[in-house]
Amino acid sequence: MRIDPAELGAERIYRLMTGIVVPRPIAWVTSLSRSGVLNLAPFSAFTFVSQKPPMLAISVGRKGVDYKDTAHNILDTEDYVIHIADTPLMNAVHDSSVEHPPEISEVEHLGLETLPCERVRVRRLAAAPVAMECVFRQCLEFGQARSRLIVGEVVMFHIRDGLVSNGKVETAALDPIARIGGPRYARLGEIVTLNTVFQTPKSKD
């Protein structure tokens, strides 16, 4: 089978790519509007781009002709929090993807408890096993739709007690959820451990 993307519209290409690039980790992002509304939305175009300083990237598209609230909020206030959700939060993650007017707080609408952050003004979700306080650093636009790749620096990690052992996160205990094509999500299956291979150290520590 061959598919020429030049013959497809953006929506059909999106459906195709989200079924191919799987599973995708989910950045569950709280951000604050200029008027003080706490926004919450999930993004599955998400990865880390630097380890020192720690930097994360999310790709934020549009809703109709305008950018999503998260993009506006981050560029306006420059503070936000990226959470990693576990299986018990799957329904809340999905429900937070519903598009509401900017004056509606998804956090309040879903009845989610929040906690204050230490380095940013945005509040974090109490139930999430991982929360990363972020400060905006760079924005790049791509494609005809001008999707915004937003890069931020993590200035504080909050990780649930018991998840870190010898400096590494116990992935099975974290129980993260991932996004696949359509309104579908996945959990970790079997974890396979292979032999450690040599890699040049990234630093002396």
C-alpha positions in Angstrom: 0.0 0.0 0.0 1.3 3.5 -0.9 -0.2 6.8 0.3 0.9 10.1 -1.1 0.4 12.8 1.6 0.2 15.4 -1.2 -3.2 14.0 -2.0 -4.5 14.1 1.5 -5.9 16.9 3.7 -4.5 17.8 7.1 -7.2 15.9 9.0 -6.7 12.6 7.1 -2.9 12.9 7.5 -3.4 13.5 11.2 -5.5 10.3 11.6 -2.9 8.3 9.7 0.2 9.6 11.7 -1.4 9.2 15.1 -2.0 5.6 14.3 1.6 5.1 13.1 3.5 7.0 15.8 2.5 4.9 18.7 2.4 4.7 21.6 2.9 8.3 22.5 3.5 9.6 26.0 1.0 12.2 27.2 1.9 15.6 28.6 -1.0 16.7 30.8 -0.6 20.4 31.0 -1.9 23.0 33.4 -1.5 26.6 32.4 -2.8 29.9 33.6 -4.6 32.6 31.5 -4.0 36.3 31.8 -7.4 36.5 33.6 -6.4 33.8 36.1 -8.2 30.7 34.7 -6.4 27.4 35.3 -6.5 25.5 32.0 -5.9 21.7 31.7 -5.3 19.8 28.4 -3.5 16.7 27.2 -0.9 16.6 24.4 0.6 13.5 22.9 3.1 15.1 20.7 5.5 15.3 23.6 9.2 14.5 24.3 12.3 15.8 26.1 14.9 17.7 24.2 17.7 18.4 26.7 18.9 16.9 29.9 21.0 19.9 31.3 19.0 21.9 31.8 16.1 19.5 31.6 13.8 20.7 28.7 10.5 19.3 27.4 8.7 20.0 24.1 5.0 19.7 23.3 3.4 20.4 19.9 0.2 22.5 20.2 -2.1 22.7 17.3 -5.1 24.9 16.6 -8.8 24.6 17.4 -10.4 26.0 14.3 -8.6 29.1 13.1 -7.1 30.0 16.5 -4.4 28.4 18.7 -5.5 26.2 21.6 -5.7 27.9 25.0 -2.6 26.2 26.3 -0.4 27.9 23.6 -1.9 31.3 24.4 -1.4 30.8 28.1 2.2 29.6 28.0 3.2 32.4 25.6 1.4 35.0 27.7 2.4 34.0 31.2 5.5 31.7 30.5 4.7 29.3 33.5 3.1 25.9 33.2 3.2 22.4 34.6 3.5 19.1 32.7 2.1 16.0 34.5 2.4 12.3 33.8 -0.9 10.6 34.4 -1.3 7.0 35.5 -4.1 4.5 34.8 -6.5 5.7 37.5 -6.5 9.2 35.8 -7.2 7.9 32.3 -10.8 9.1 32.2 -9.9 12.5 33.6 -7.1 12.9 30.9 -9.6 12.0 28.2 -12.3 14.3 29.6 -9.9 17.2 29.8 -9.4 17.1 26.0 -13.0 18.4 25.5 -12.8 21.9 24.1 -14.2 24.5 26.5 -14.3 28.3 26.2 -11.2 30.0 27.6 -13.1 31.2 30.7 -13.9 27.6 31.7 -11.4 25.8 33.9 -11.1 22.2 33.1 -9.6 21.6 36.5 -12.7 23.0 38.2 -15.1 21.4 35.8 -13.5 17.9 36.5 -13.3 18.5 40.2 -9.5 17.9 40.4 -7.6 18.8 43.5 -4.5 21.1 43.0 -1.4 22.0 45.0 0.8 25.1 44.8 4.0 24.9 42.9 7.4 26.1 44.2 8.9 27.9 41.3 5.9 28.8 39.0 2.6 30.5 39.6 0.5 27.7 38.0 -0.9 25.1 40.3 -0.2 21.4 39.9 -2.6 18.4 40.0 -2.4 16.6 43.4 -3.4 13.2 42.0 -0.7 13.0 39.2 2.3 10.8 40.1 4.7 13.2 38.3 4.5 17.0 38.0 7.2 19.1 36.3 7.2 22.8 36.9 8.1 24.5 33.6 9.2 27.9 32.3 8.8 28.8 28.7 12.0 29.0 26.7 11.3 28.8 22.9 8.5 28.4 20.4 8.9 27.2 16.8 6.1 27.0 14.2 5.8 24.2 11.6 3.8 23.3 8.6 0.8 24.9 6.8 -1.2 24.7 10.0 1.6 26.5 11.9 1.6 24.0 14.8 3.6 25.4 17.7 6.4 23.4 19.2 6.8 24.8 22.7 9.9 24.1 24.6 10.2 24.8 28.3 12.7 24.2 31.0 11.8 22.0 34.0 12.7 24.0 37.1 11.2 21.5 39.7 10.2 17.9 39.6 7.5 16.5 41.9 7.5 12.7 42.0 5.3 10.4 44.1 7.2 8.8 47.0 8.4 5.3 46.1 8.7 5.8 42.4 12.4 6.5 42.3 15.0 3.9 43.0 18.8 4.5 42.5 18.0 7.7 40.7 15.7 6.0 38.2 11.9 6.0 37.9 10.4 2.5 38.3 8.3 2.6 35.2 6.0 -0.3 36.1 5.2 1.4 39.4 4.5 4.7 37.6 2.0 2.9 35.4 1.8 5.7 32.8 -0.8 5.9 30.1 -0.1 6.4 26.4 -2.1 7.6 23.4 -2.7 5.6 20.3 -4.9 6.4 17.3 -8.4 7.8 17.9 -10.0 8.1 21.3 -7.9 5.2 22.5 -5.2 4.8 25.2 -2.7 2.1 26.1 -1.0 0.9 29.2 2.4 -0.7 29.6 2.6 -4.4 28.6 5.5 -6.7 29.2 8.7 -4.9 30.1 11.8 -6.5 28.6 15.2 -5.8 30.1 18.2 -6.4 27.8 21.9 -6.2 28.5 23.4 -2.8 29.3 25.4 -1.3 26.4 28.3 1.1 26.8 27.5 4.7 26.2 29.8 7.7 26.7 28.8 9.5 30.0 26.8 12.7 29.5 28.5 14.3 32.4 30.9 13.6 35.3 28.1 13.4 37.9 
